[in-house]
Amino acid sequence: MLEIKNISKTFNPGTVNEKQALKGLSLRLEDGDFVTVIGGNGAGKSTLLNAIAGVWLVDQGKIIIDGKDVTRLPEYRRARFLGRVFQDPMNGTAATMGIDENLALALRRGHRRTLKQGIAGSERKLYRDLLATLNLGLESRLTSKVGLLSGGQRQAVTLLMATLEKPKLLLLDEHTAALDPKTAAKVLELTQTIVNRDHLTTLMITHNMRDAIQIGNRLIMMNDGKIIYDVSGEEKKRLKVEDLLRKFAEASGEEFANDRMMLAK
C-alpha cells in the first residue's frame, strides 16, 4: 500500500542552517499494516509523514501509494489517497463550522463538487450513527461548532473525518500527545477500533514507547533521518521498553535522550 524508495530531504541547503532530515530512507507497508514510529527529537518522524503527505517534495527517491507514483504530486492532489490526524486538536477541522458541516467536507474530499443541497437528511443520519459509535454524546450535538468541543472530542471528530472516506493510508502524527492521559487512552482505543474495522493501512508517530509496543503489528525506530530498527509479529509483542532503549543504543551508538519519551515509558 505504501512504498518509499531511498528518499532524502534537506532543508536550507547551502546555508548555516542546513539540515538533512531524511537520508536515503526506504520503507514498505503492506495492505492493513499498522506501523508505529518512535524516535528522538529531530529523528525525522514528522518529516517522513509530511513527505508522504506532500507538504514538501523530497529531493530524491520515490513515494508510491497503492501502486501510484505520487512523488511529484502536490499536497492537494494526494489528499484523495490519505487521511491525517495532527497533534494539535485545532488542526484538521474548521472551528467555526458545525460537526455535520465538517463531516460533510470530509465526505466530499476527492469528489467533484456541485451546487446541490448541502447536507441531505440521510447524510445527517449517517453522521449521527457514526458519532454515536464514539460514545461521547456528540450525535445529539450535530450542529455544534467544532471550536466549542473539548480537545478529546475534537480529536475524535478529526479521526472520523480522516477515515470517513476510507483512505489508502492513514497518517497519525502524535495525535494523542496534546491530550490528558485518560482522553488520550480513549482516542487511542477509538483509533484501534476504526483501523481494525476498516482494515486501514496506518502509520502512527507516538512519543509513548508503551503505546508503540502495544499498538499495531509493526514498530520502526528512527534516528538521524534513517530507520535504525524495524520489528514486527511475535518479536514485537515480546518487546519491553527497556528492550527499545537498548536497541536504540546499539543501533545509534548513543543513549536515548528524549525526556518526553522517557517520561512516557
DAKA-V202484 format. One line per field, one symbol per residue. burial: 1 if it has 9 or more other C-alpha atoms within 8 Angstrom, else 0. A space follows every 10 residues. Layout:
burial = ???
This chain:
burial = 1111111111 1000000101 1111110010 0011111111 0111101111 1011101100 1111100011 1001100111 1111111011 0100101111 1111011110 0000000000 0001001111 1101001110 0101111010 1111111111 1111101111 1111111010 0011001101 1101100001 1111111111 0110111111 1111111111 1100011010 1001101110 0000000000 10010
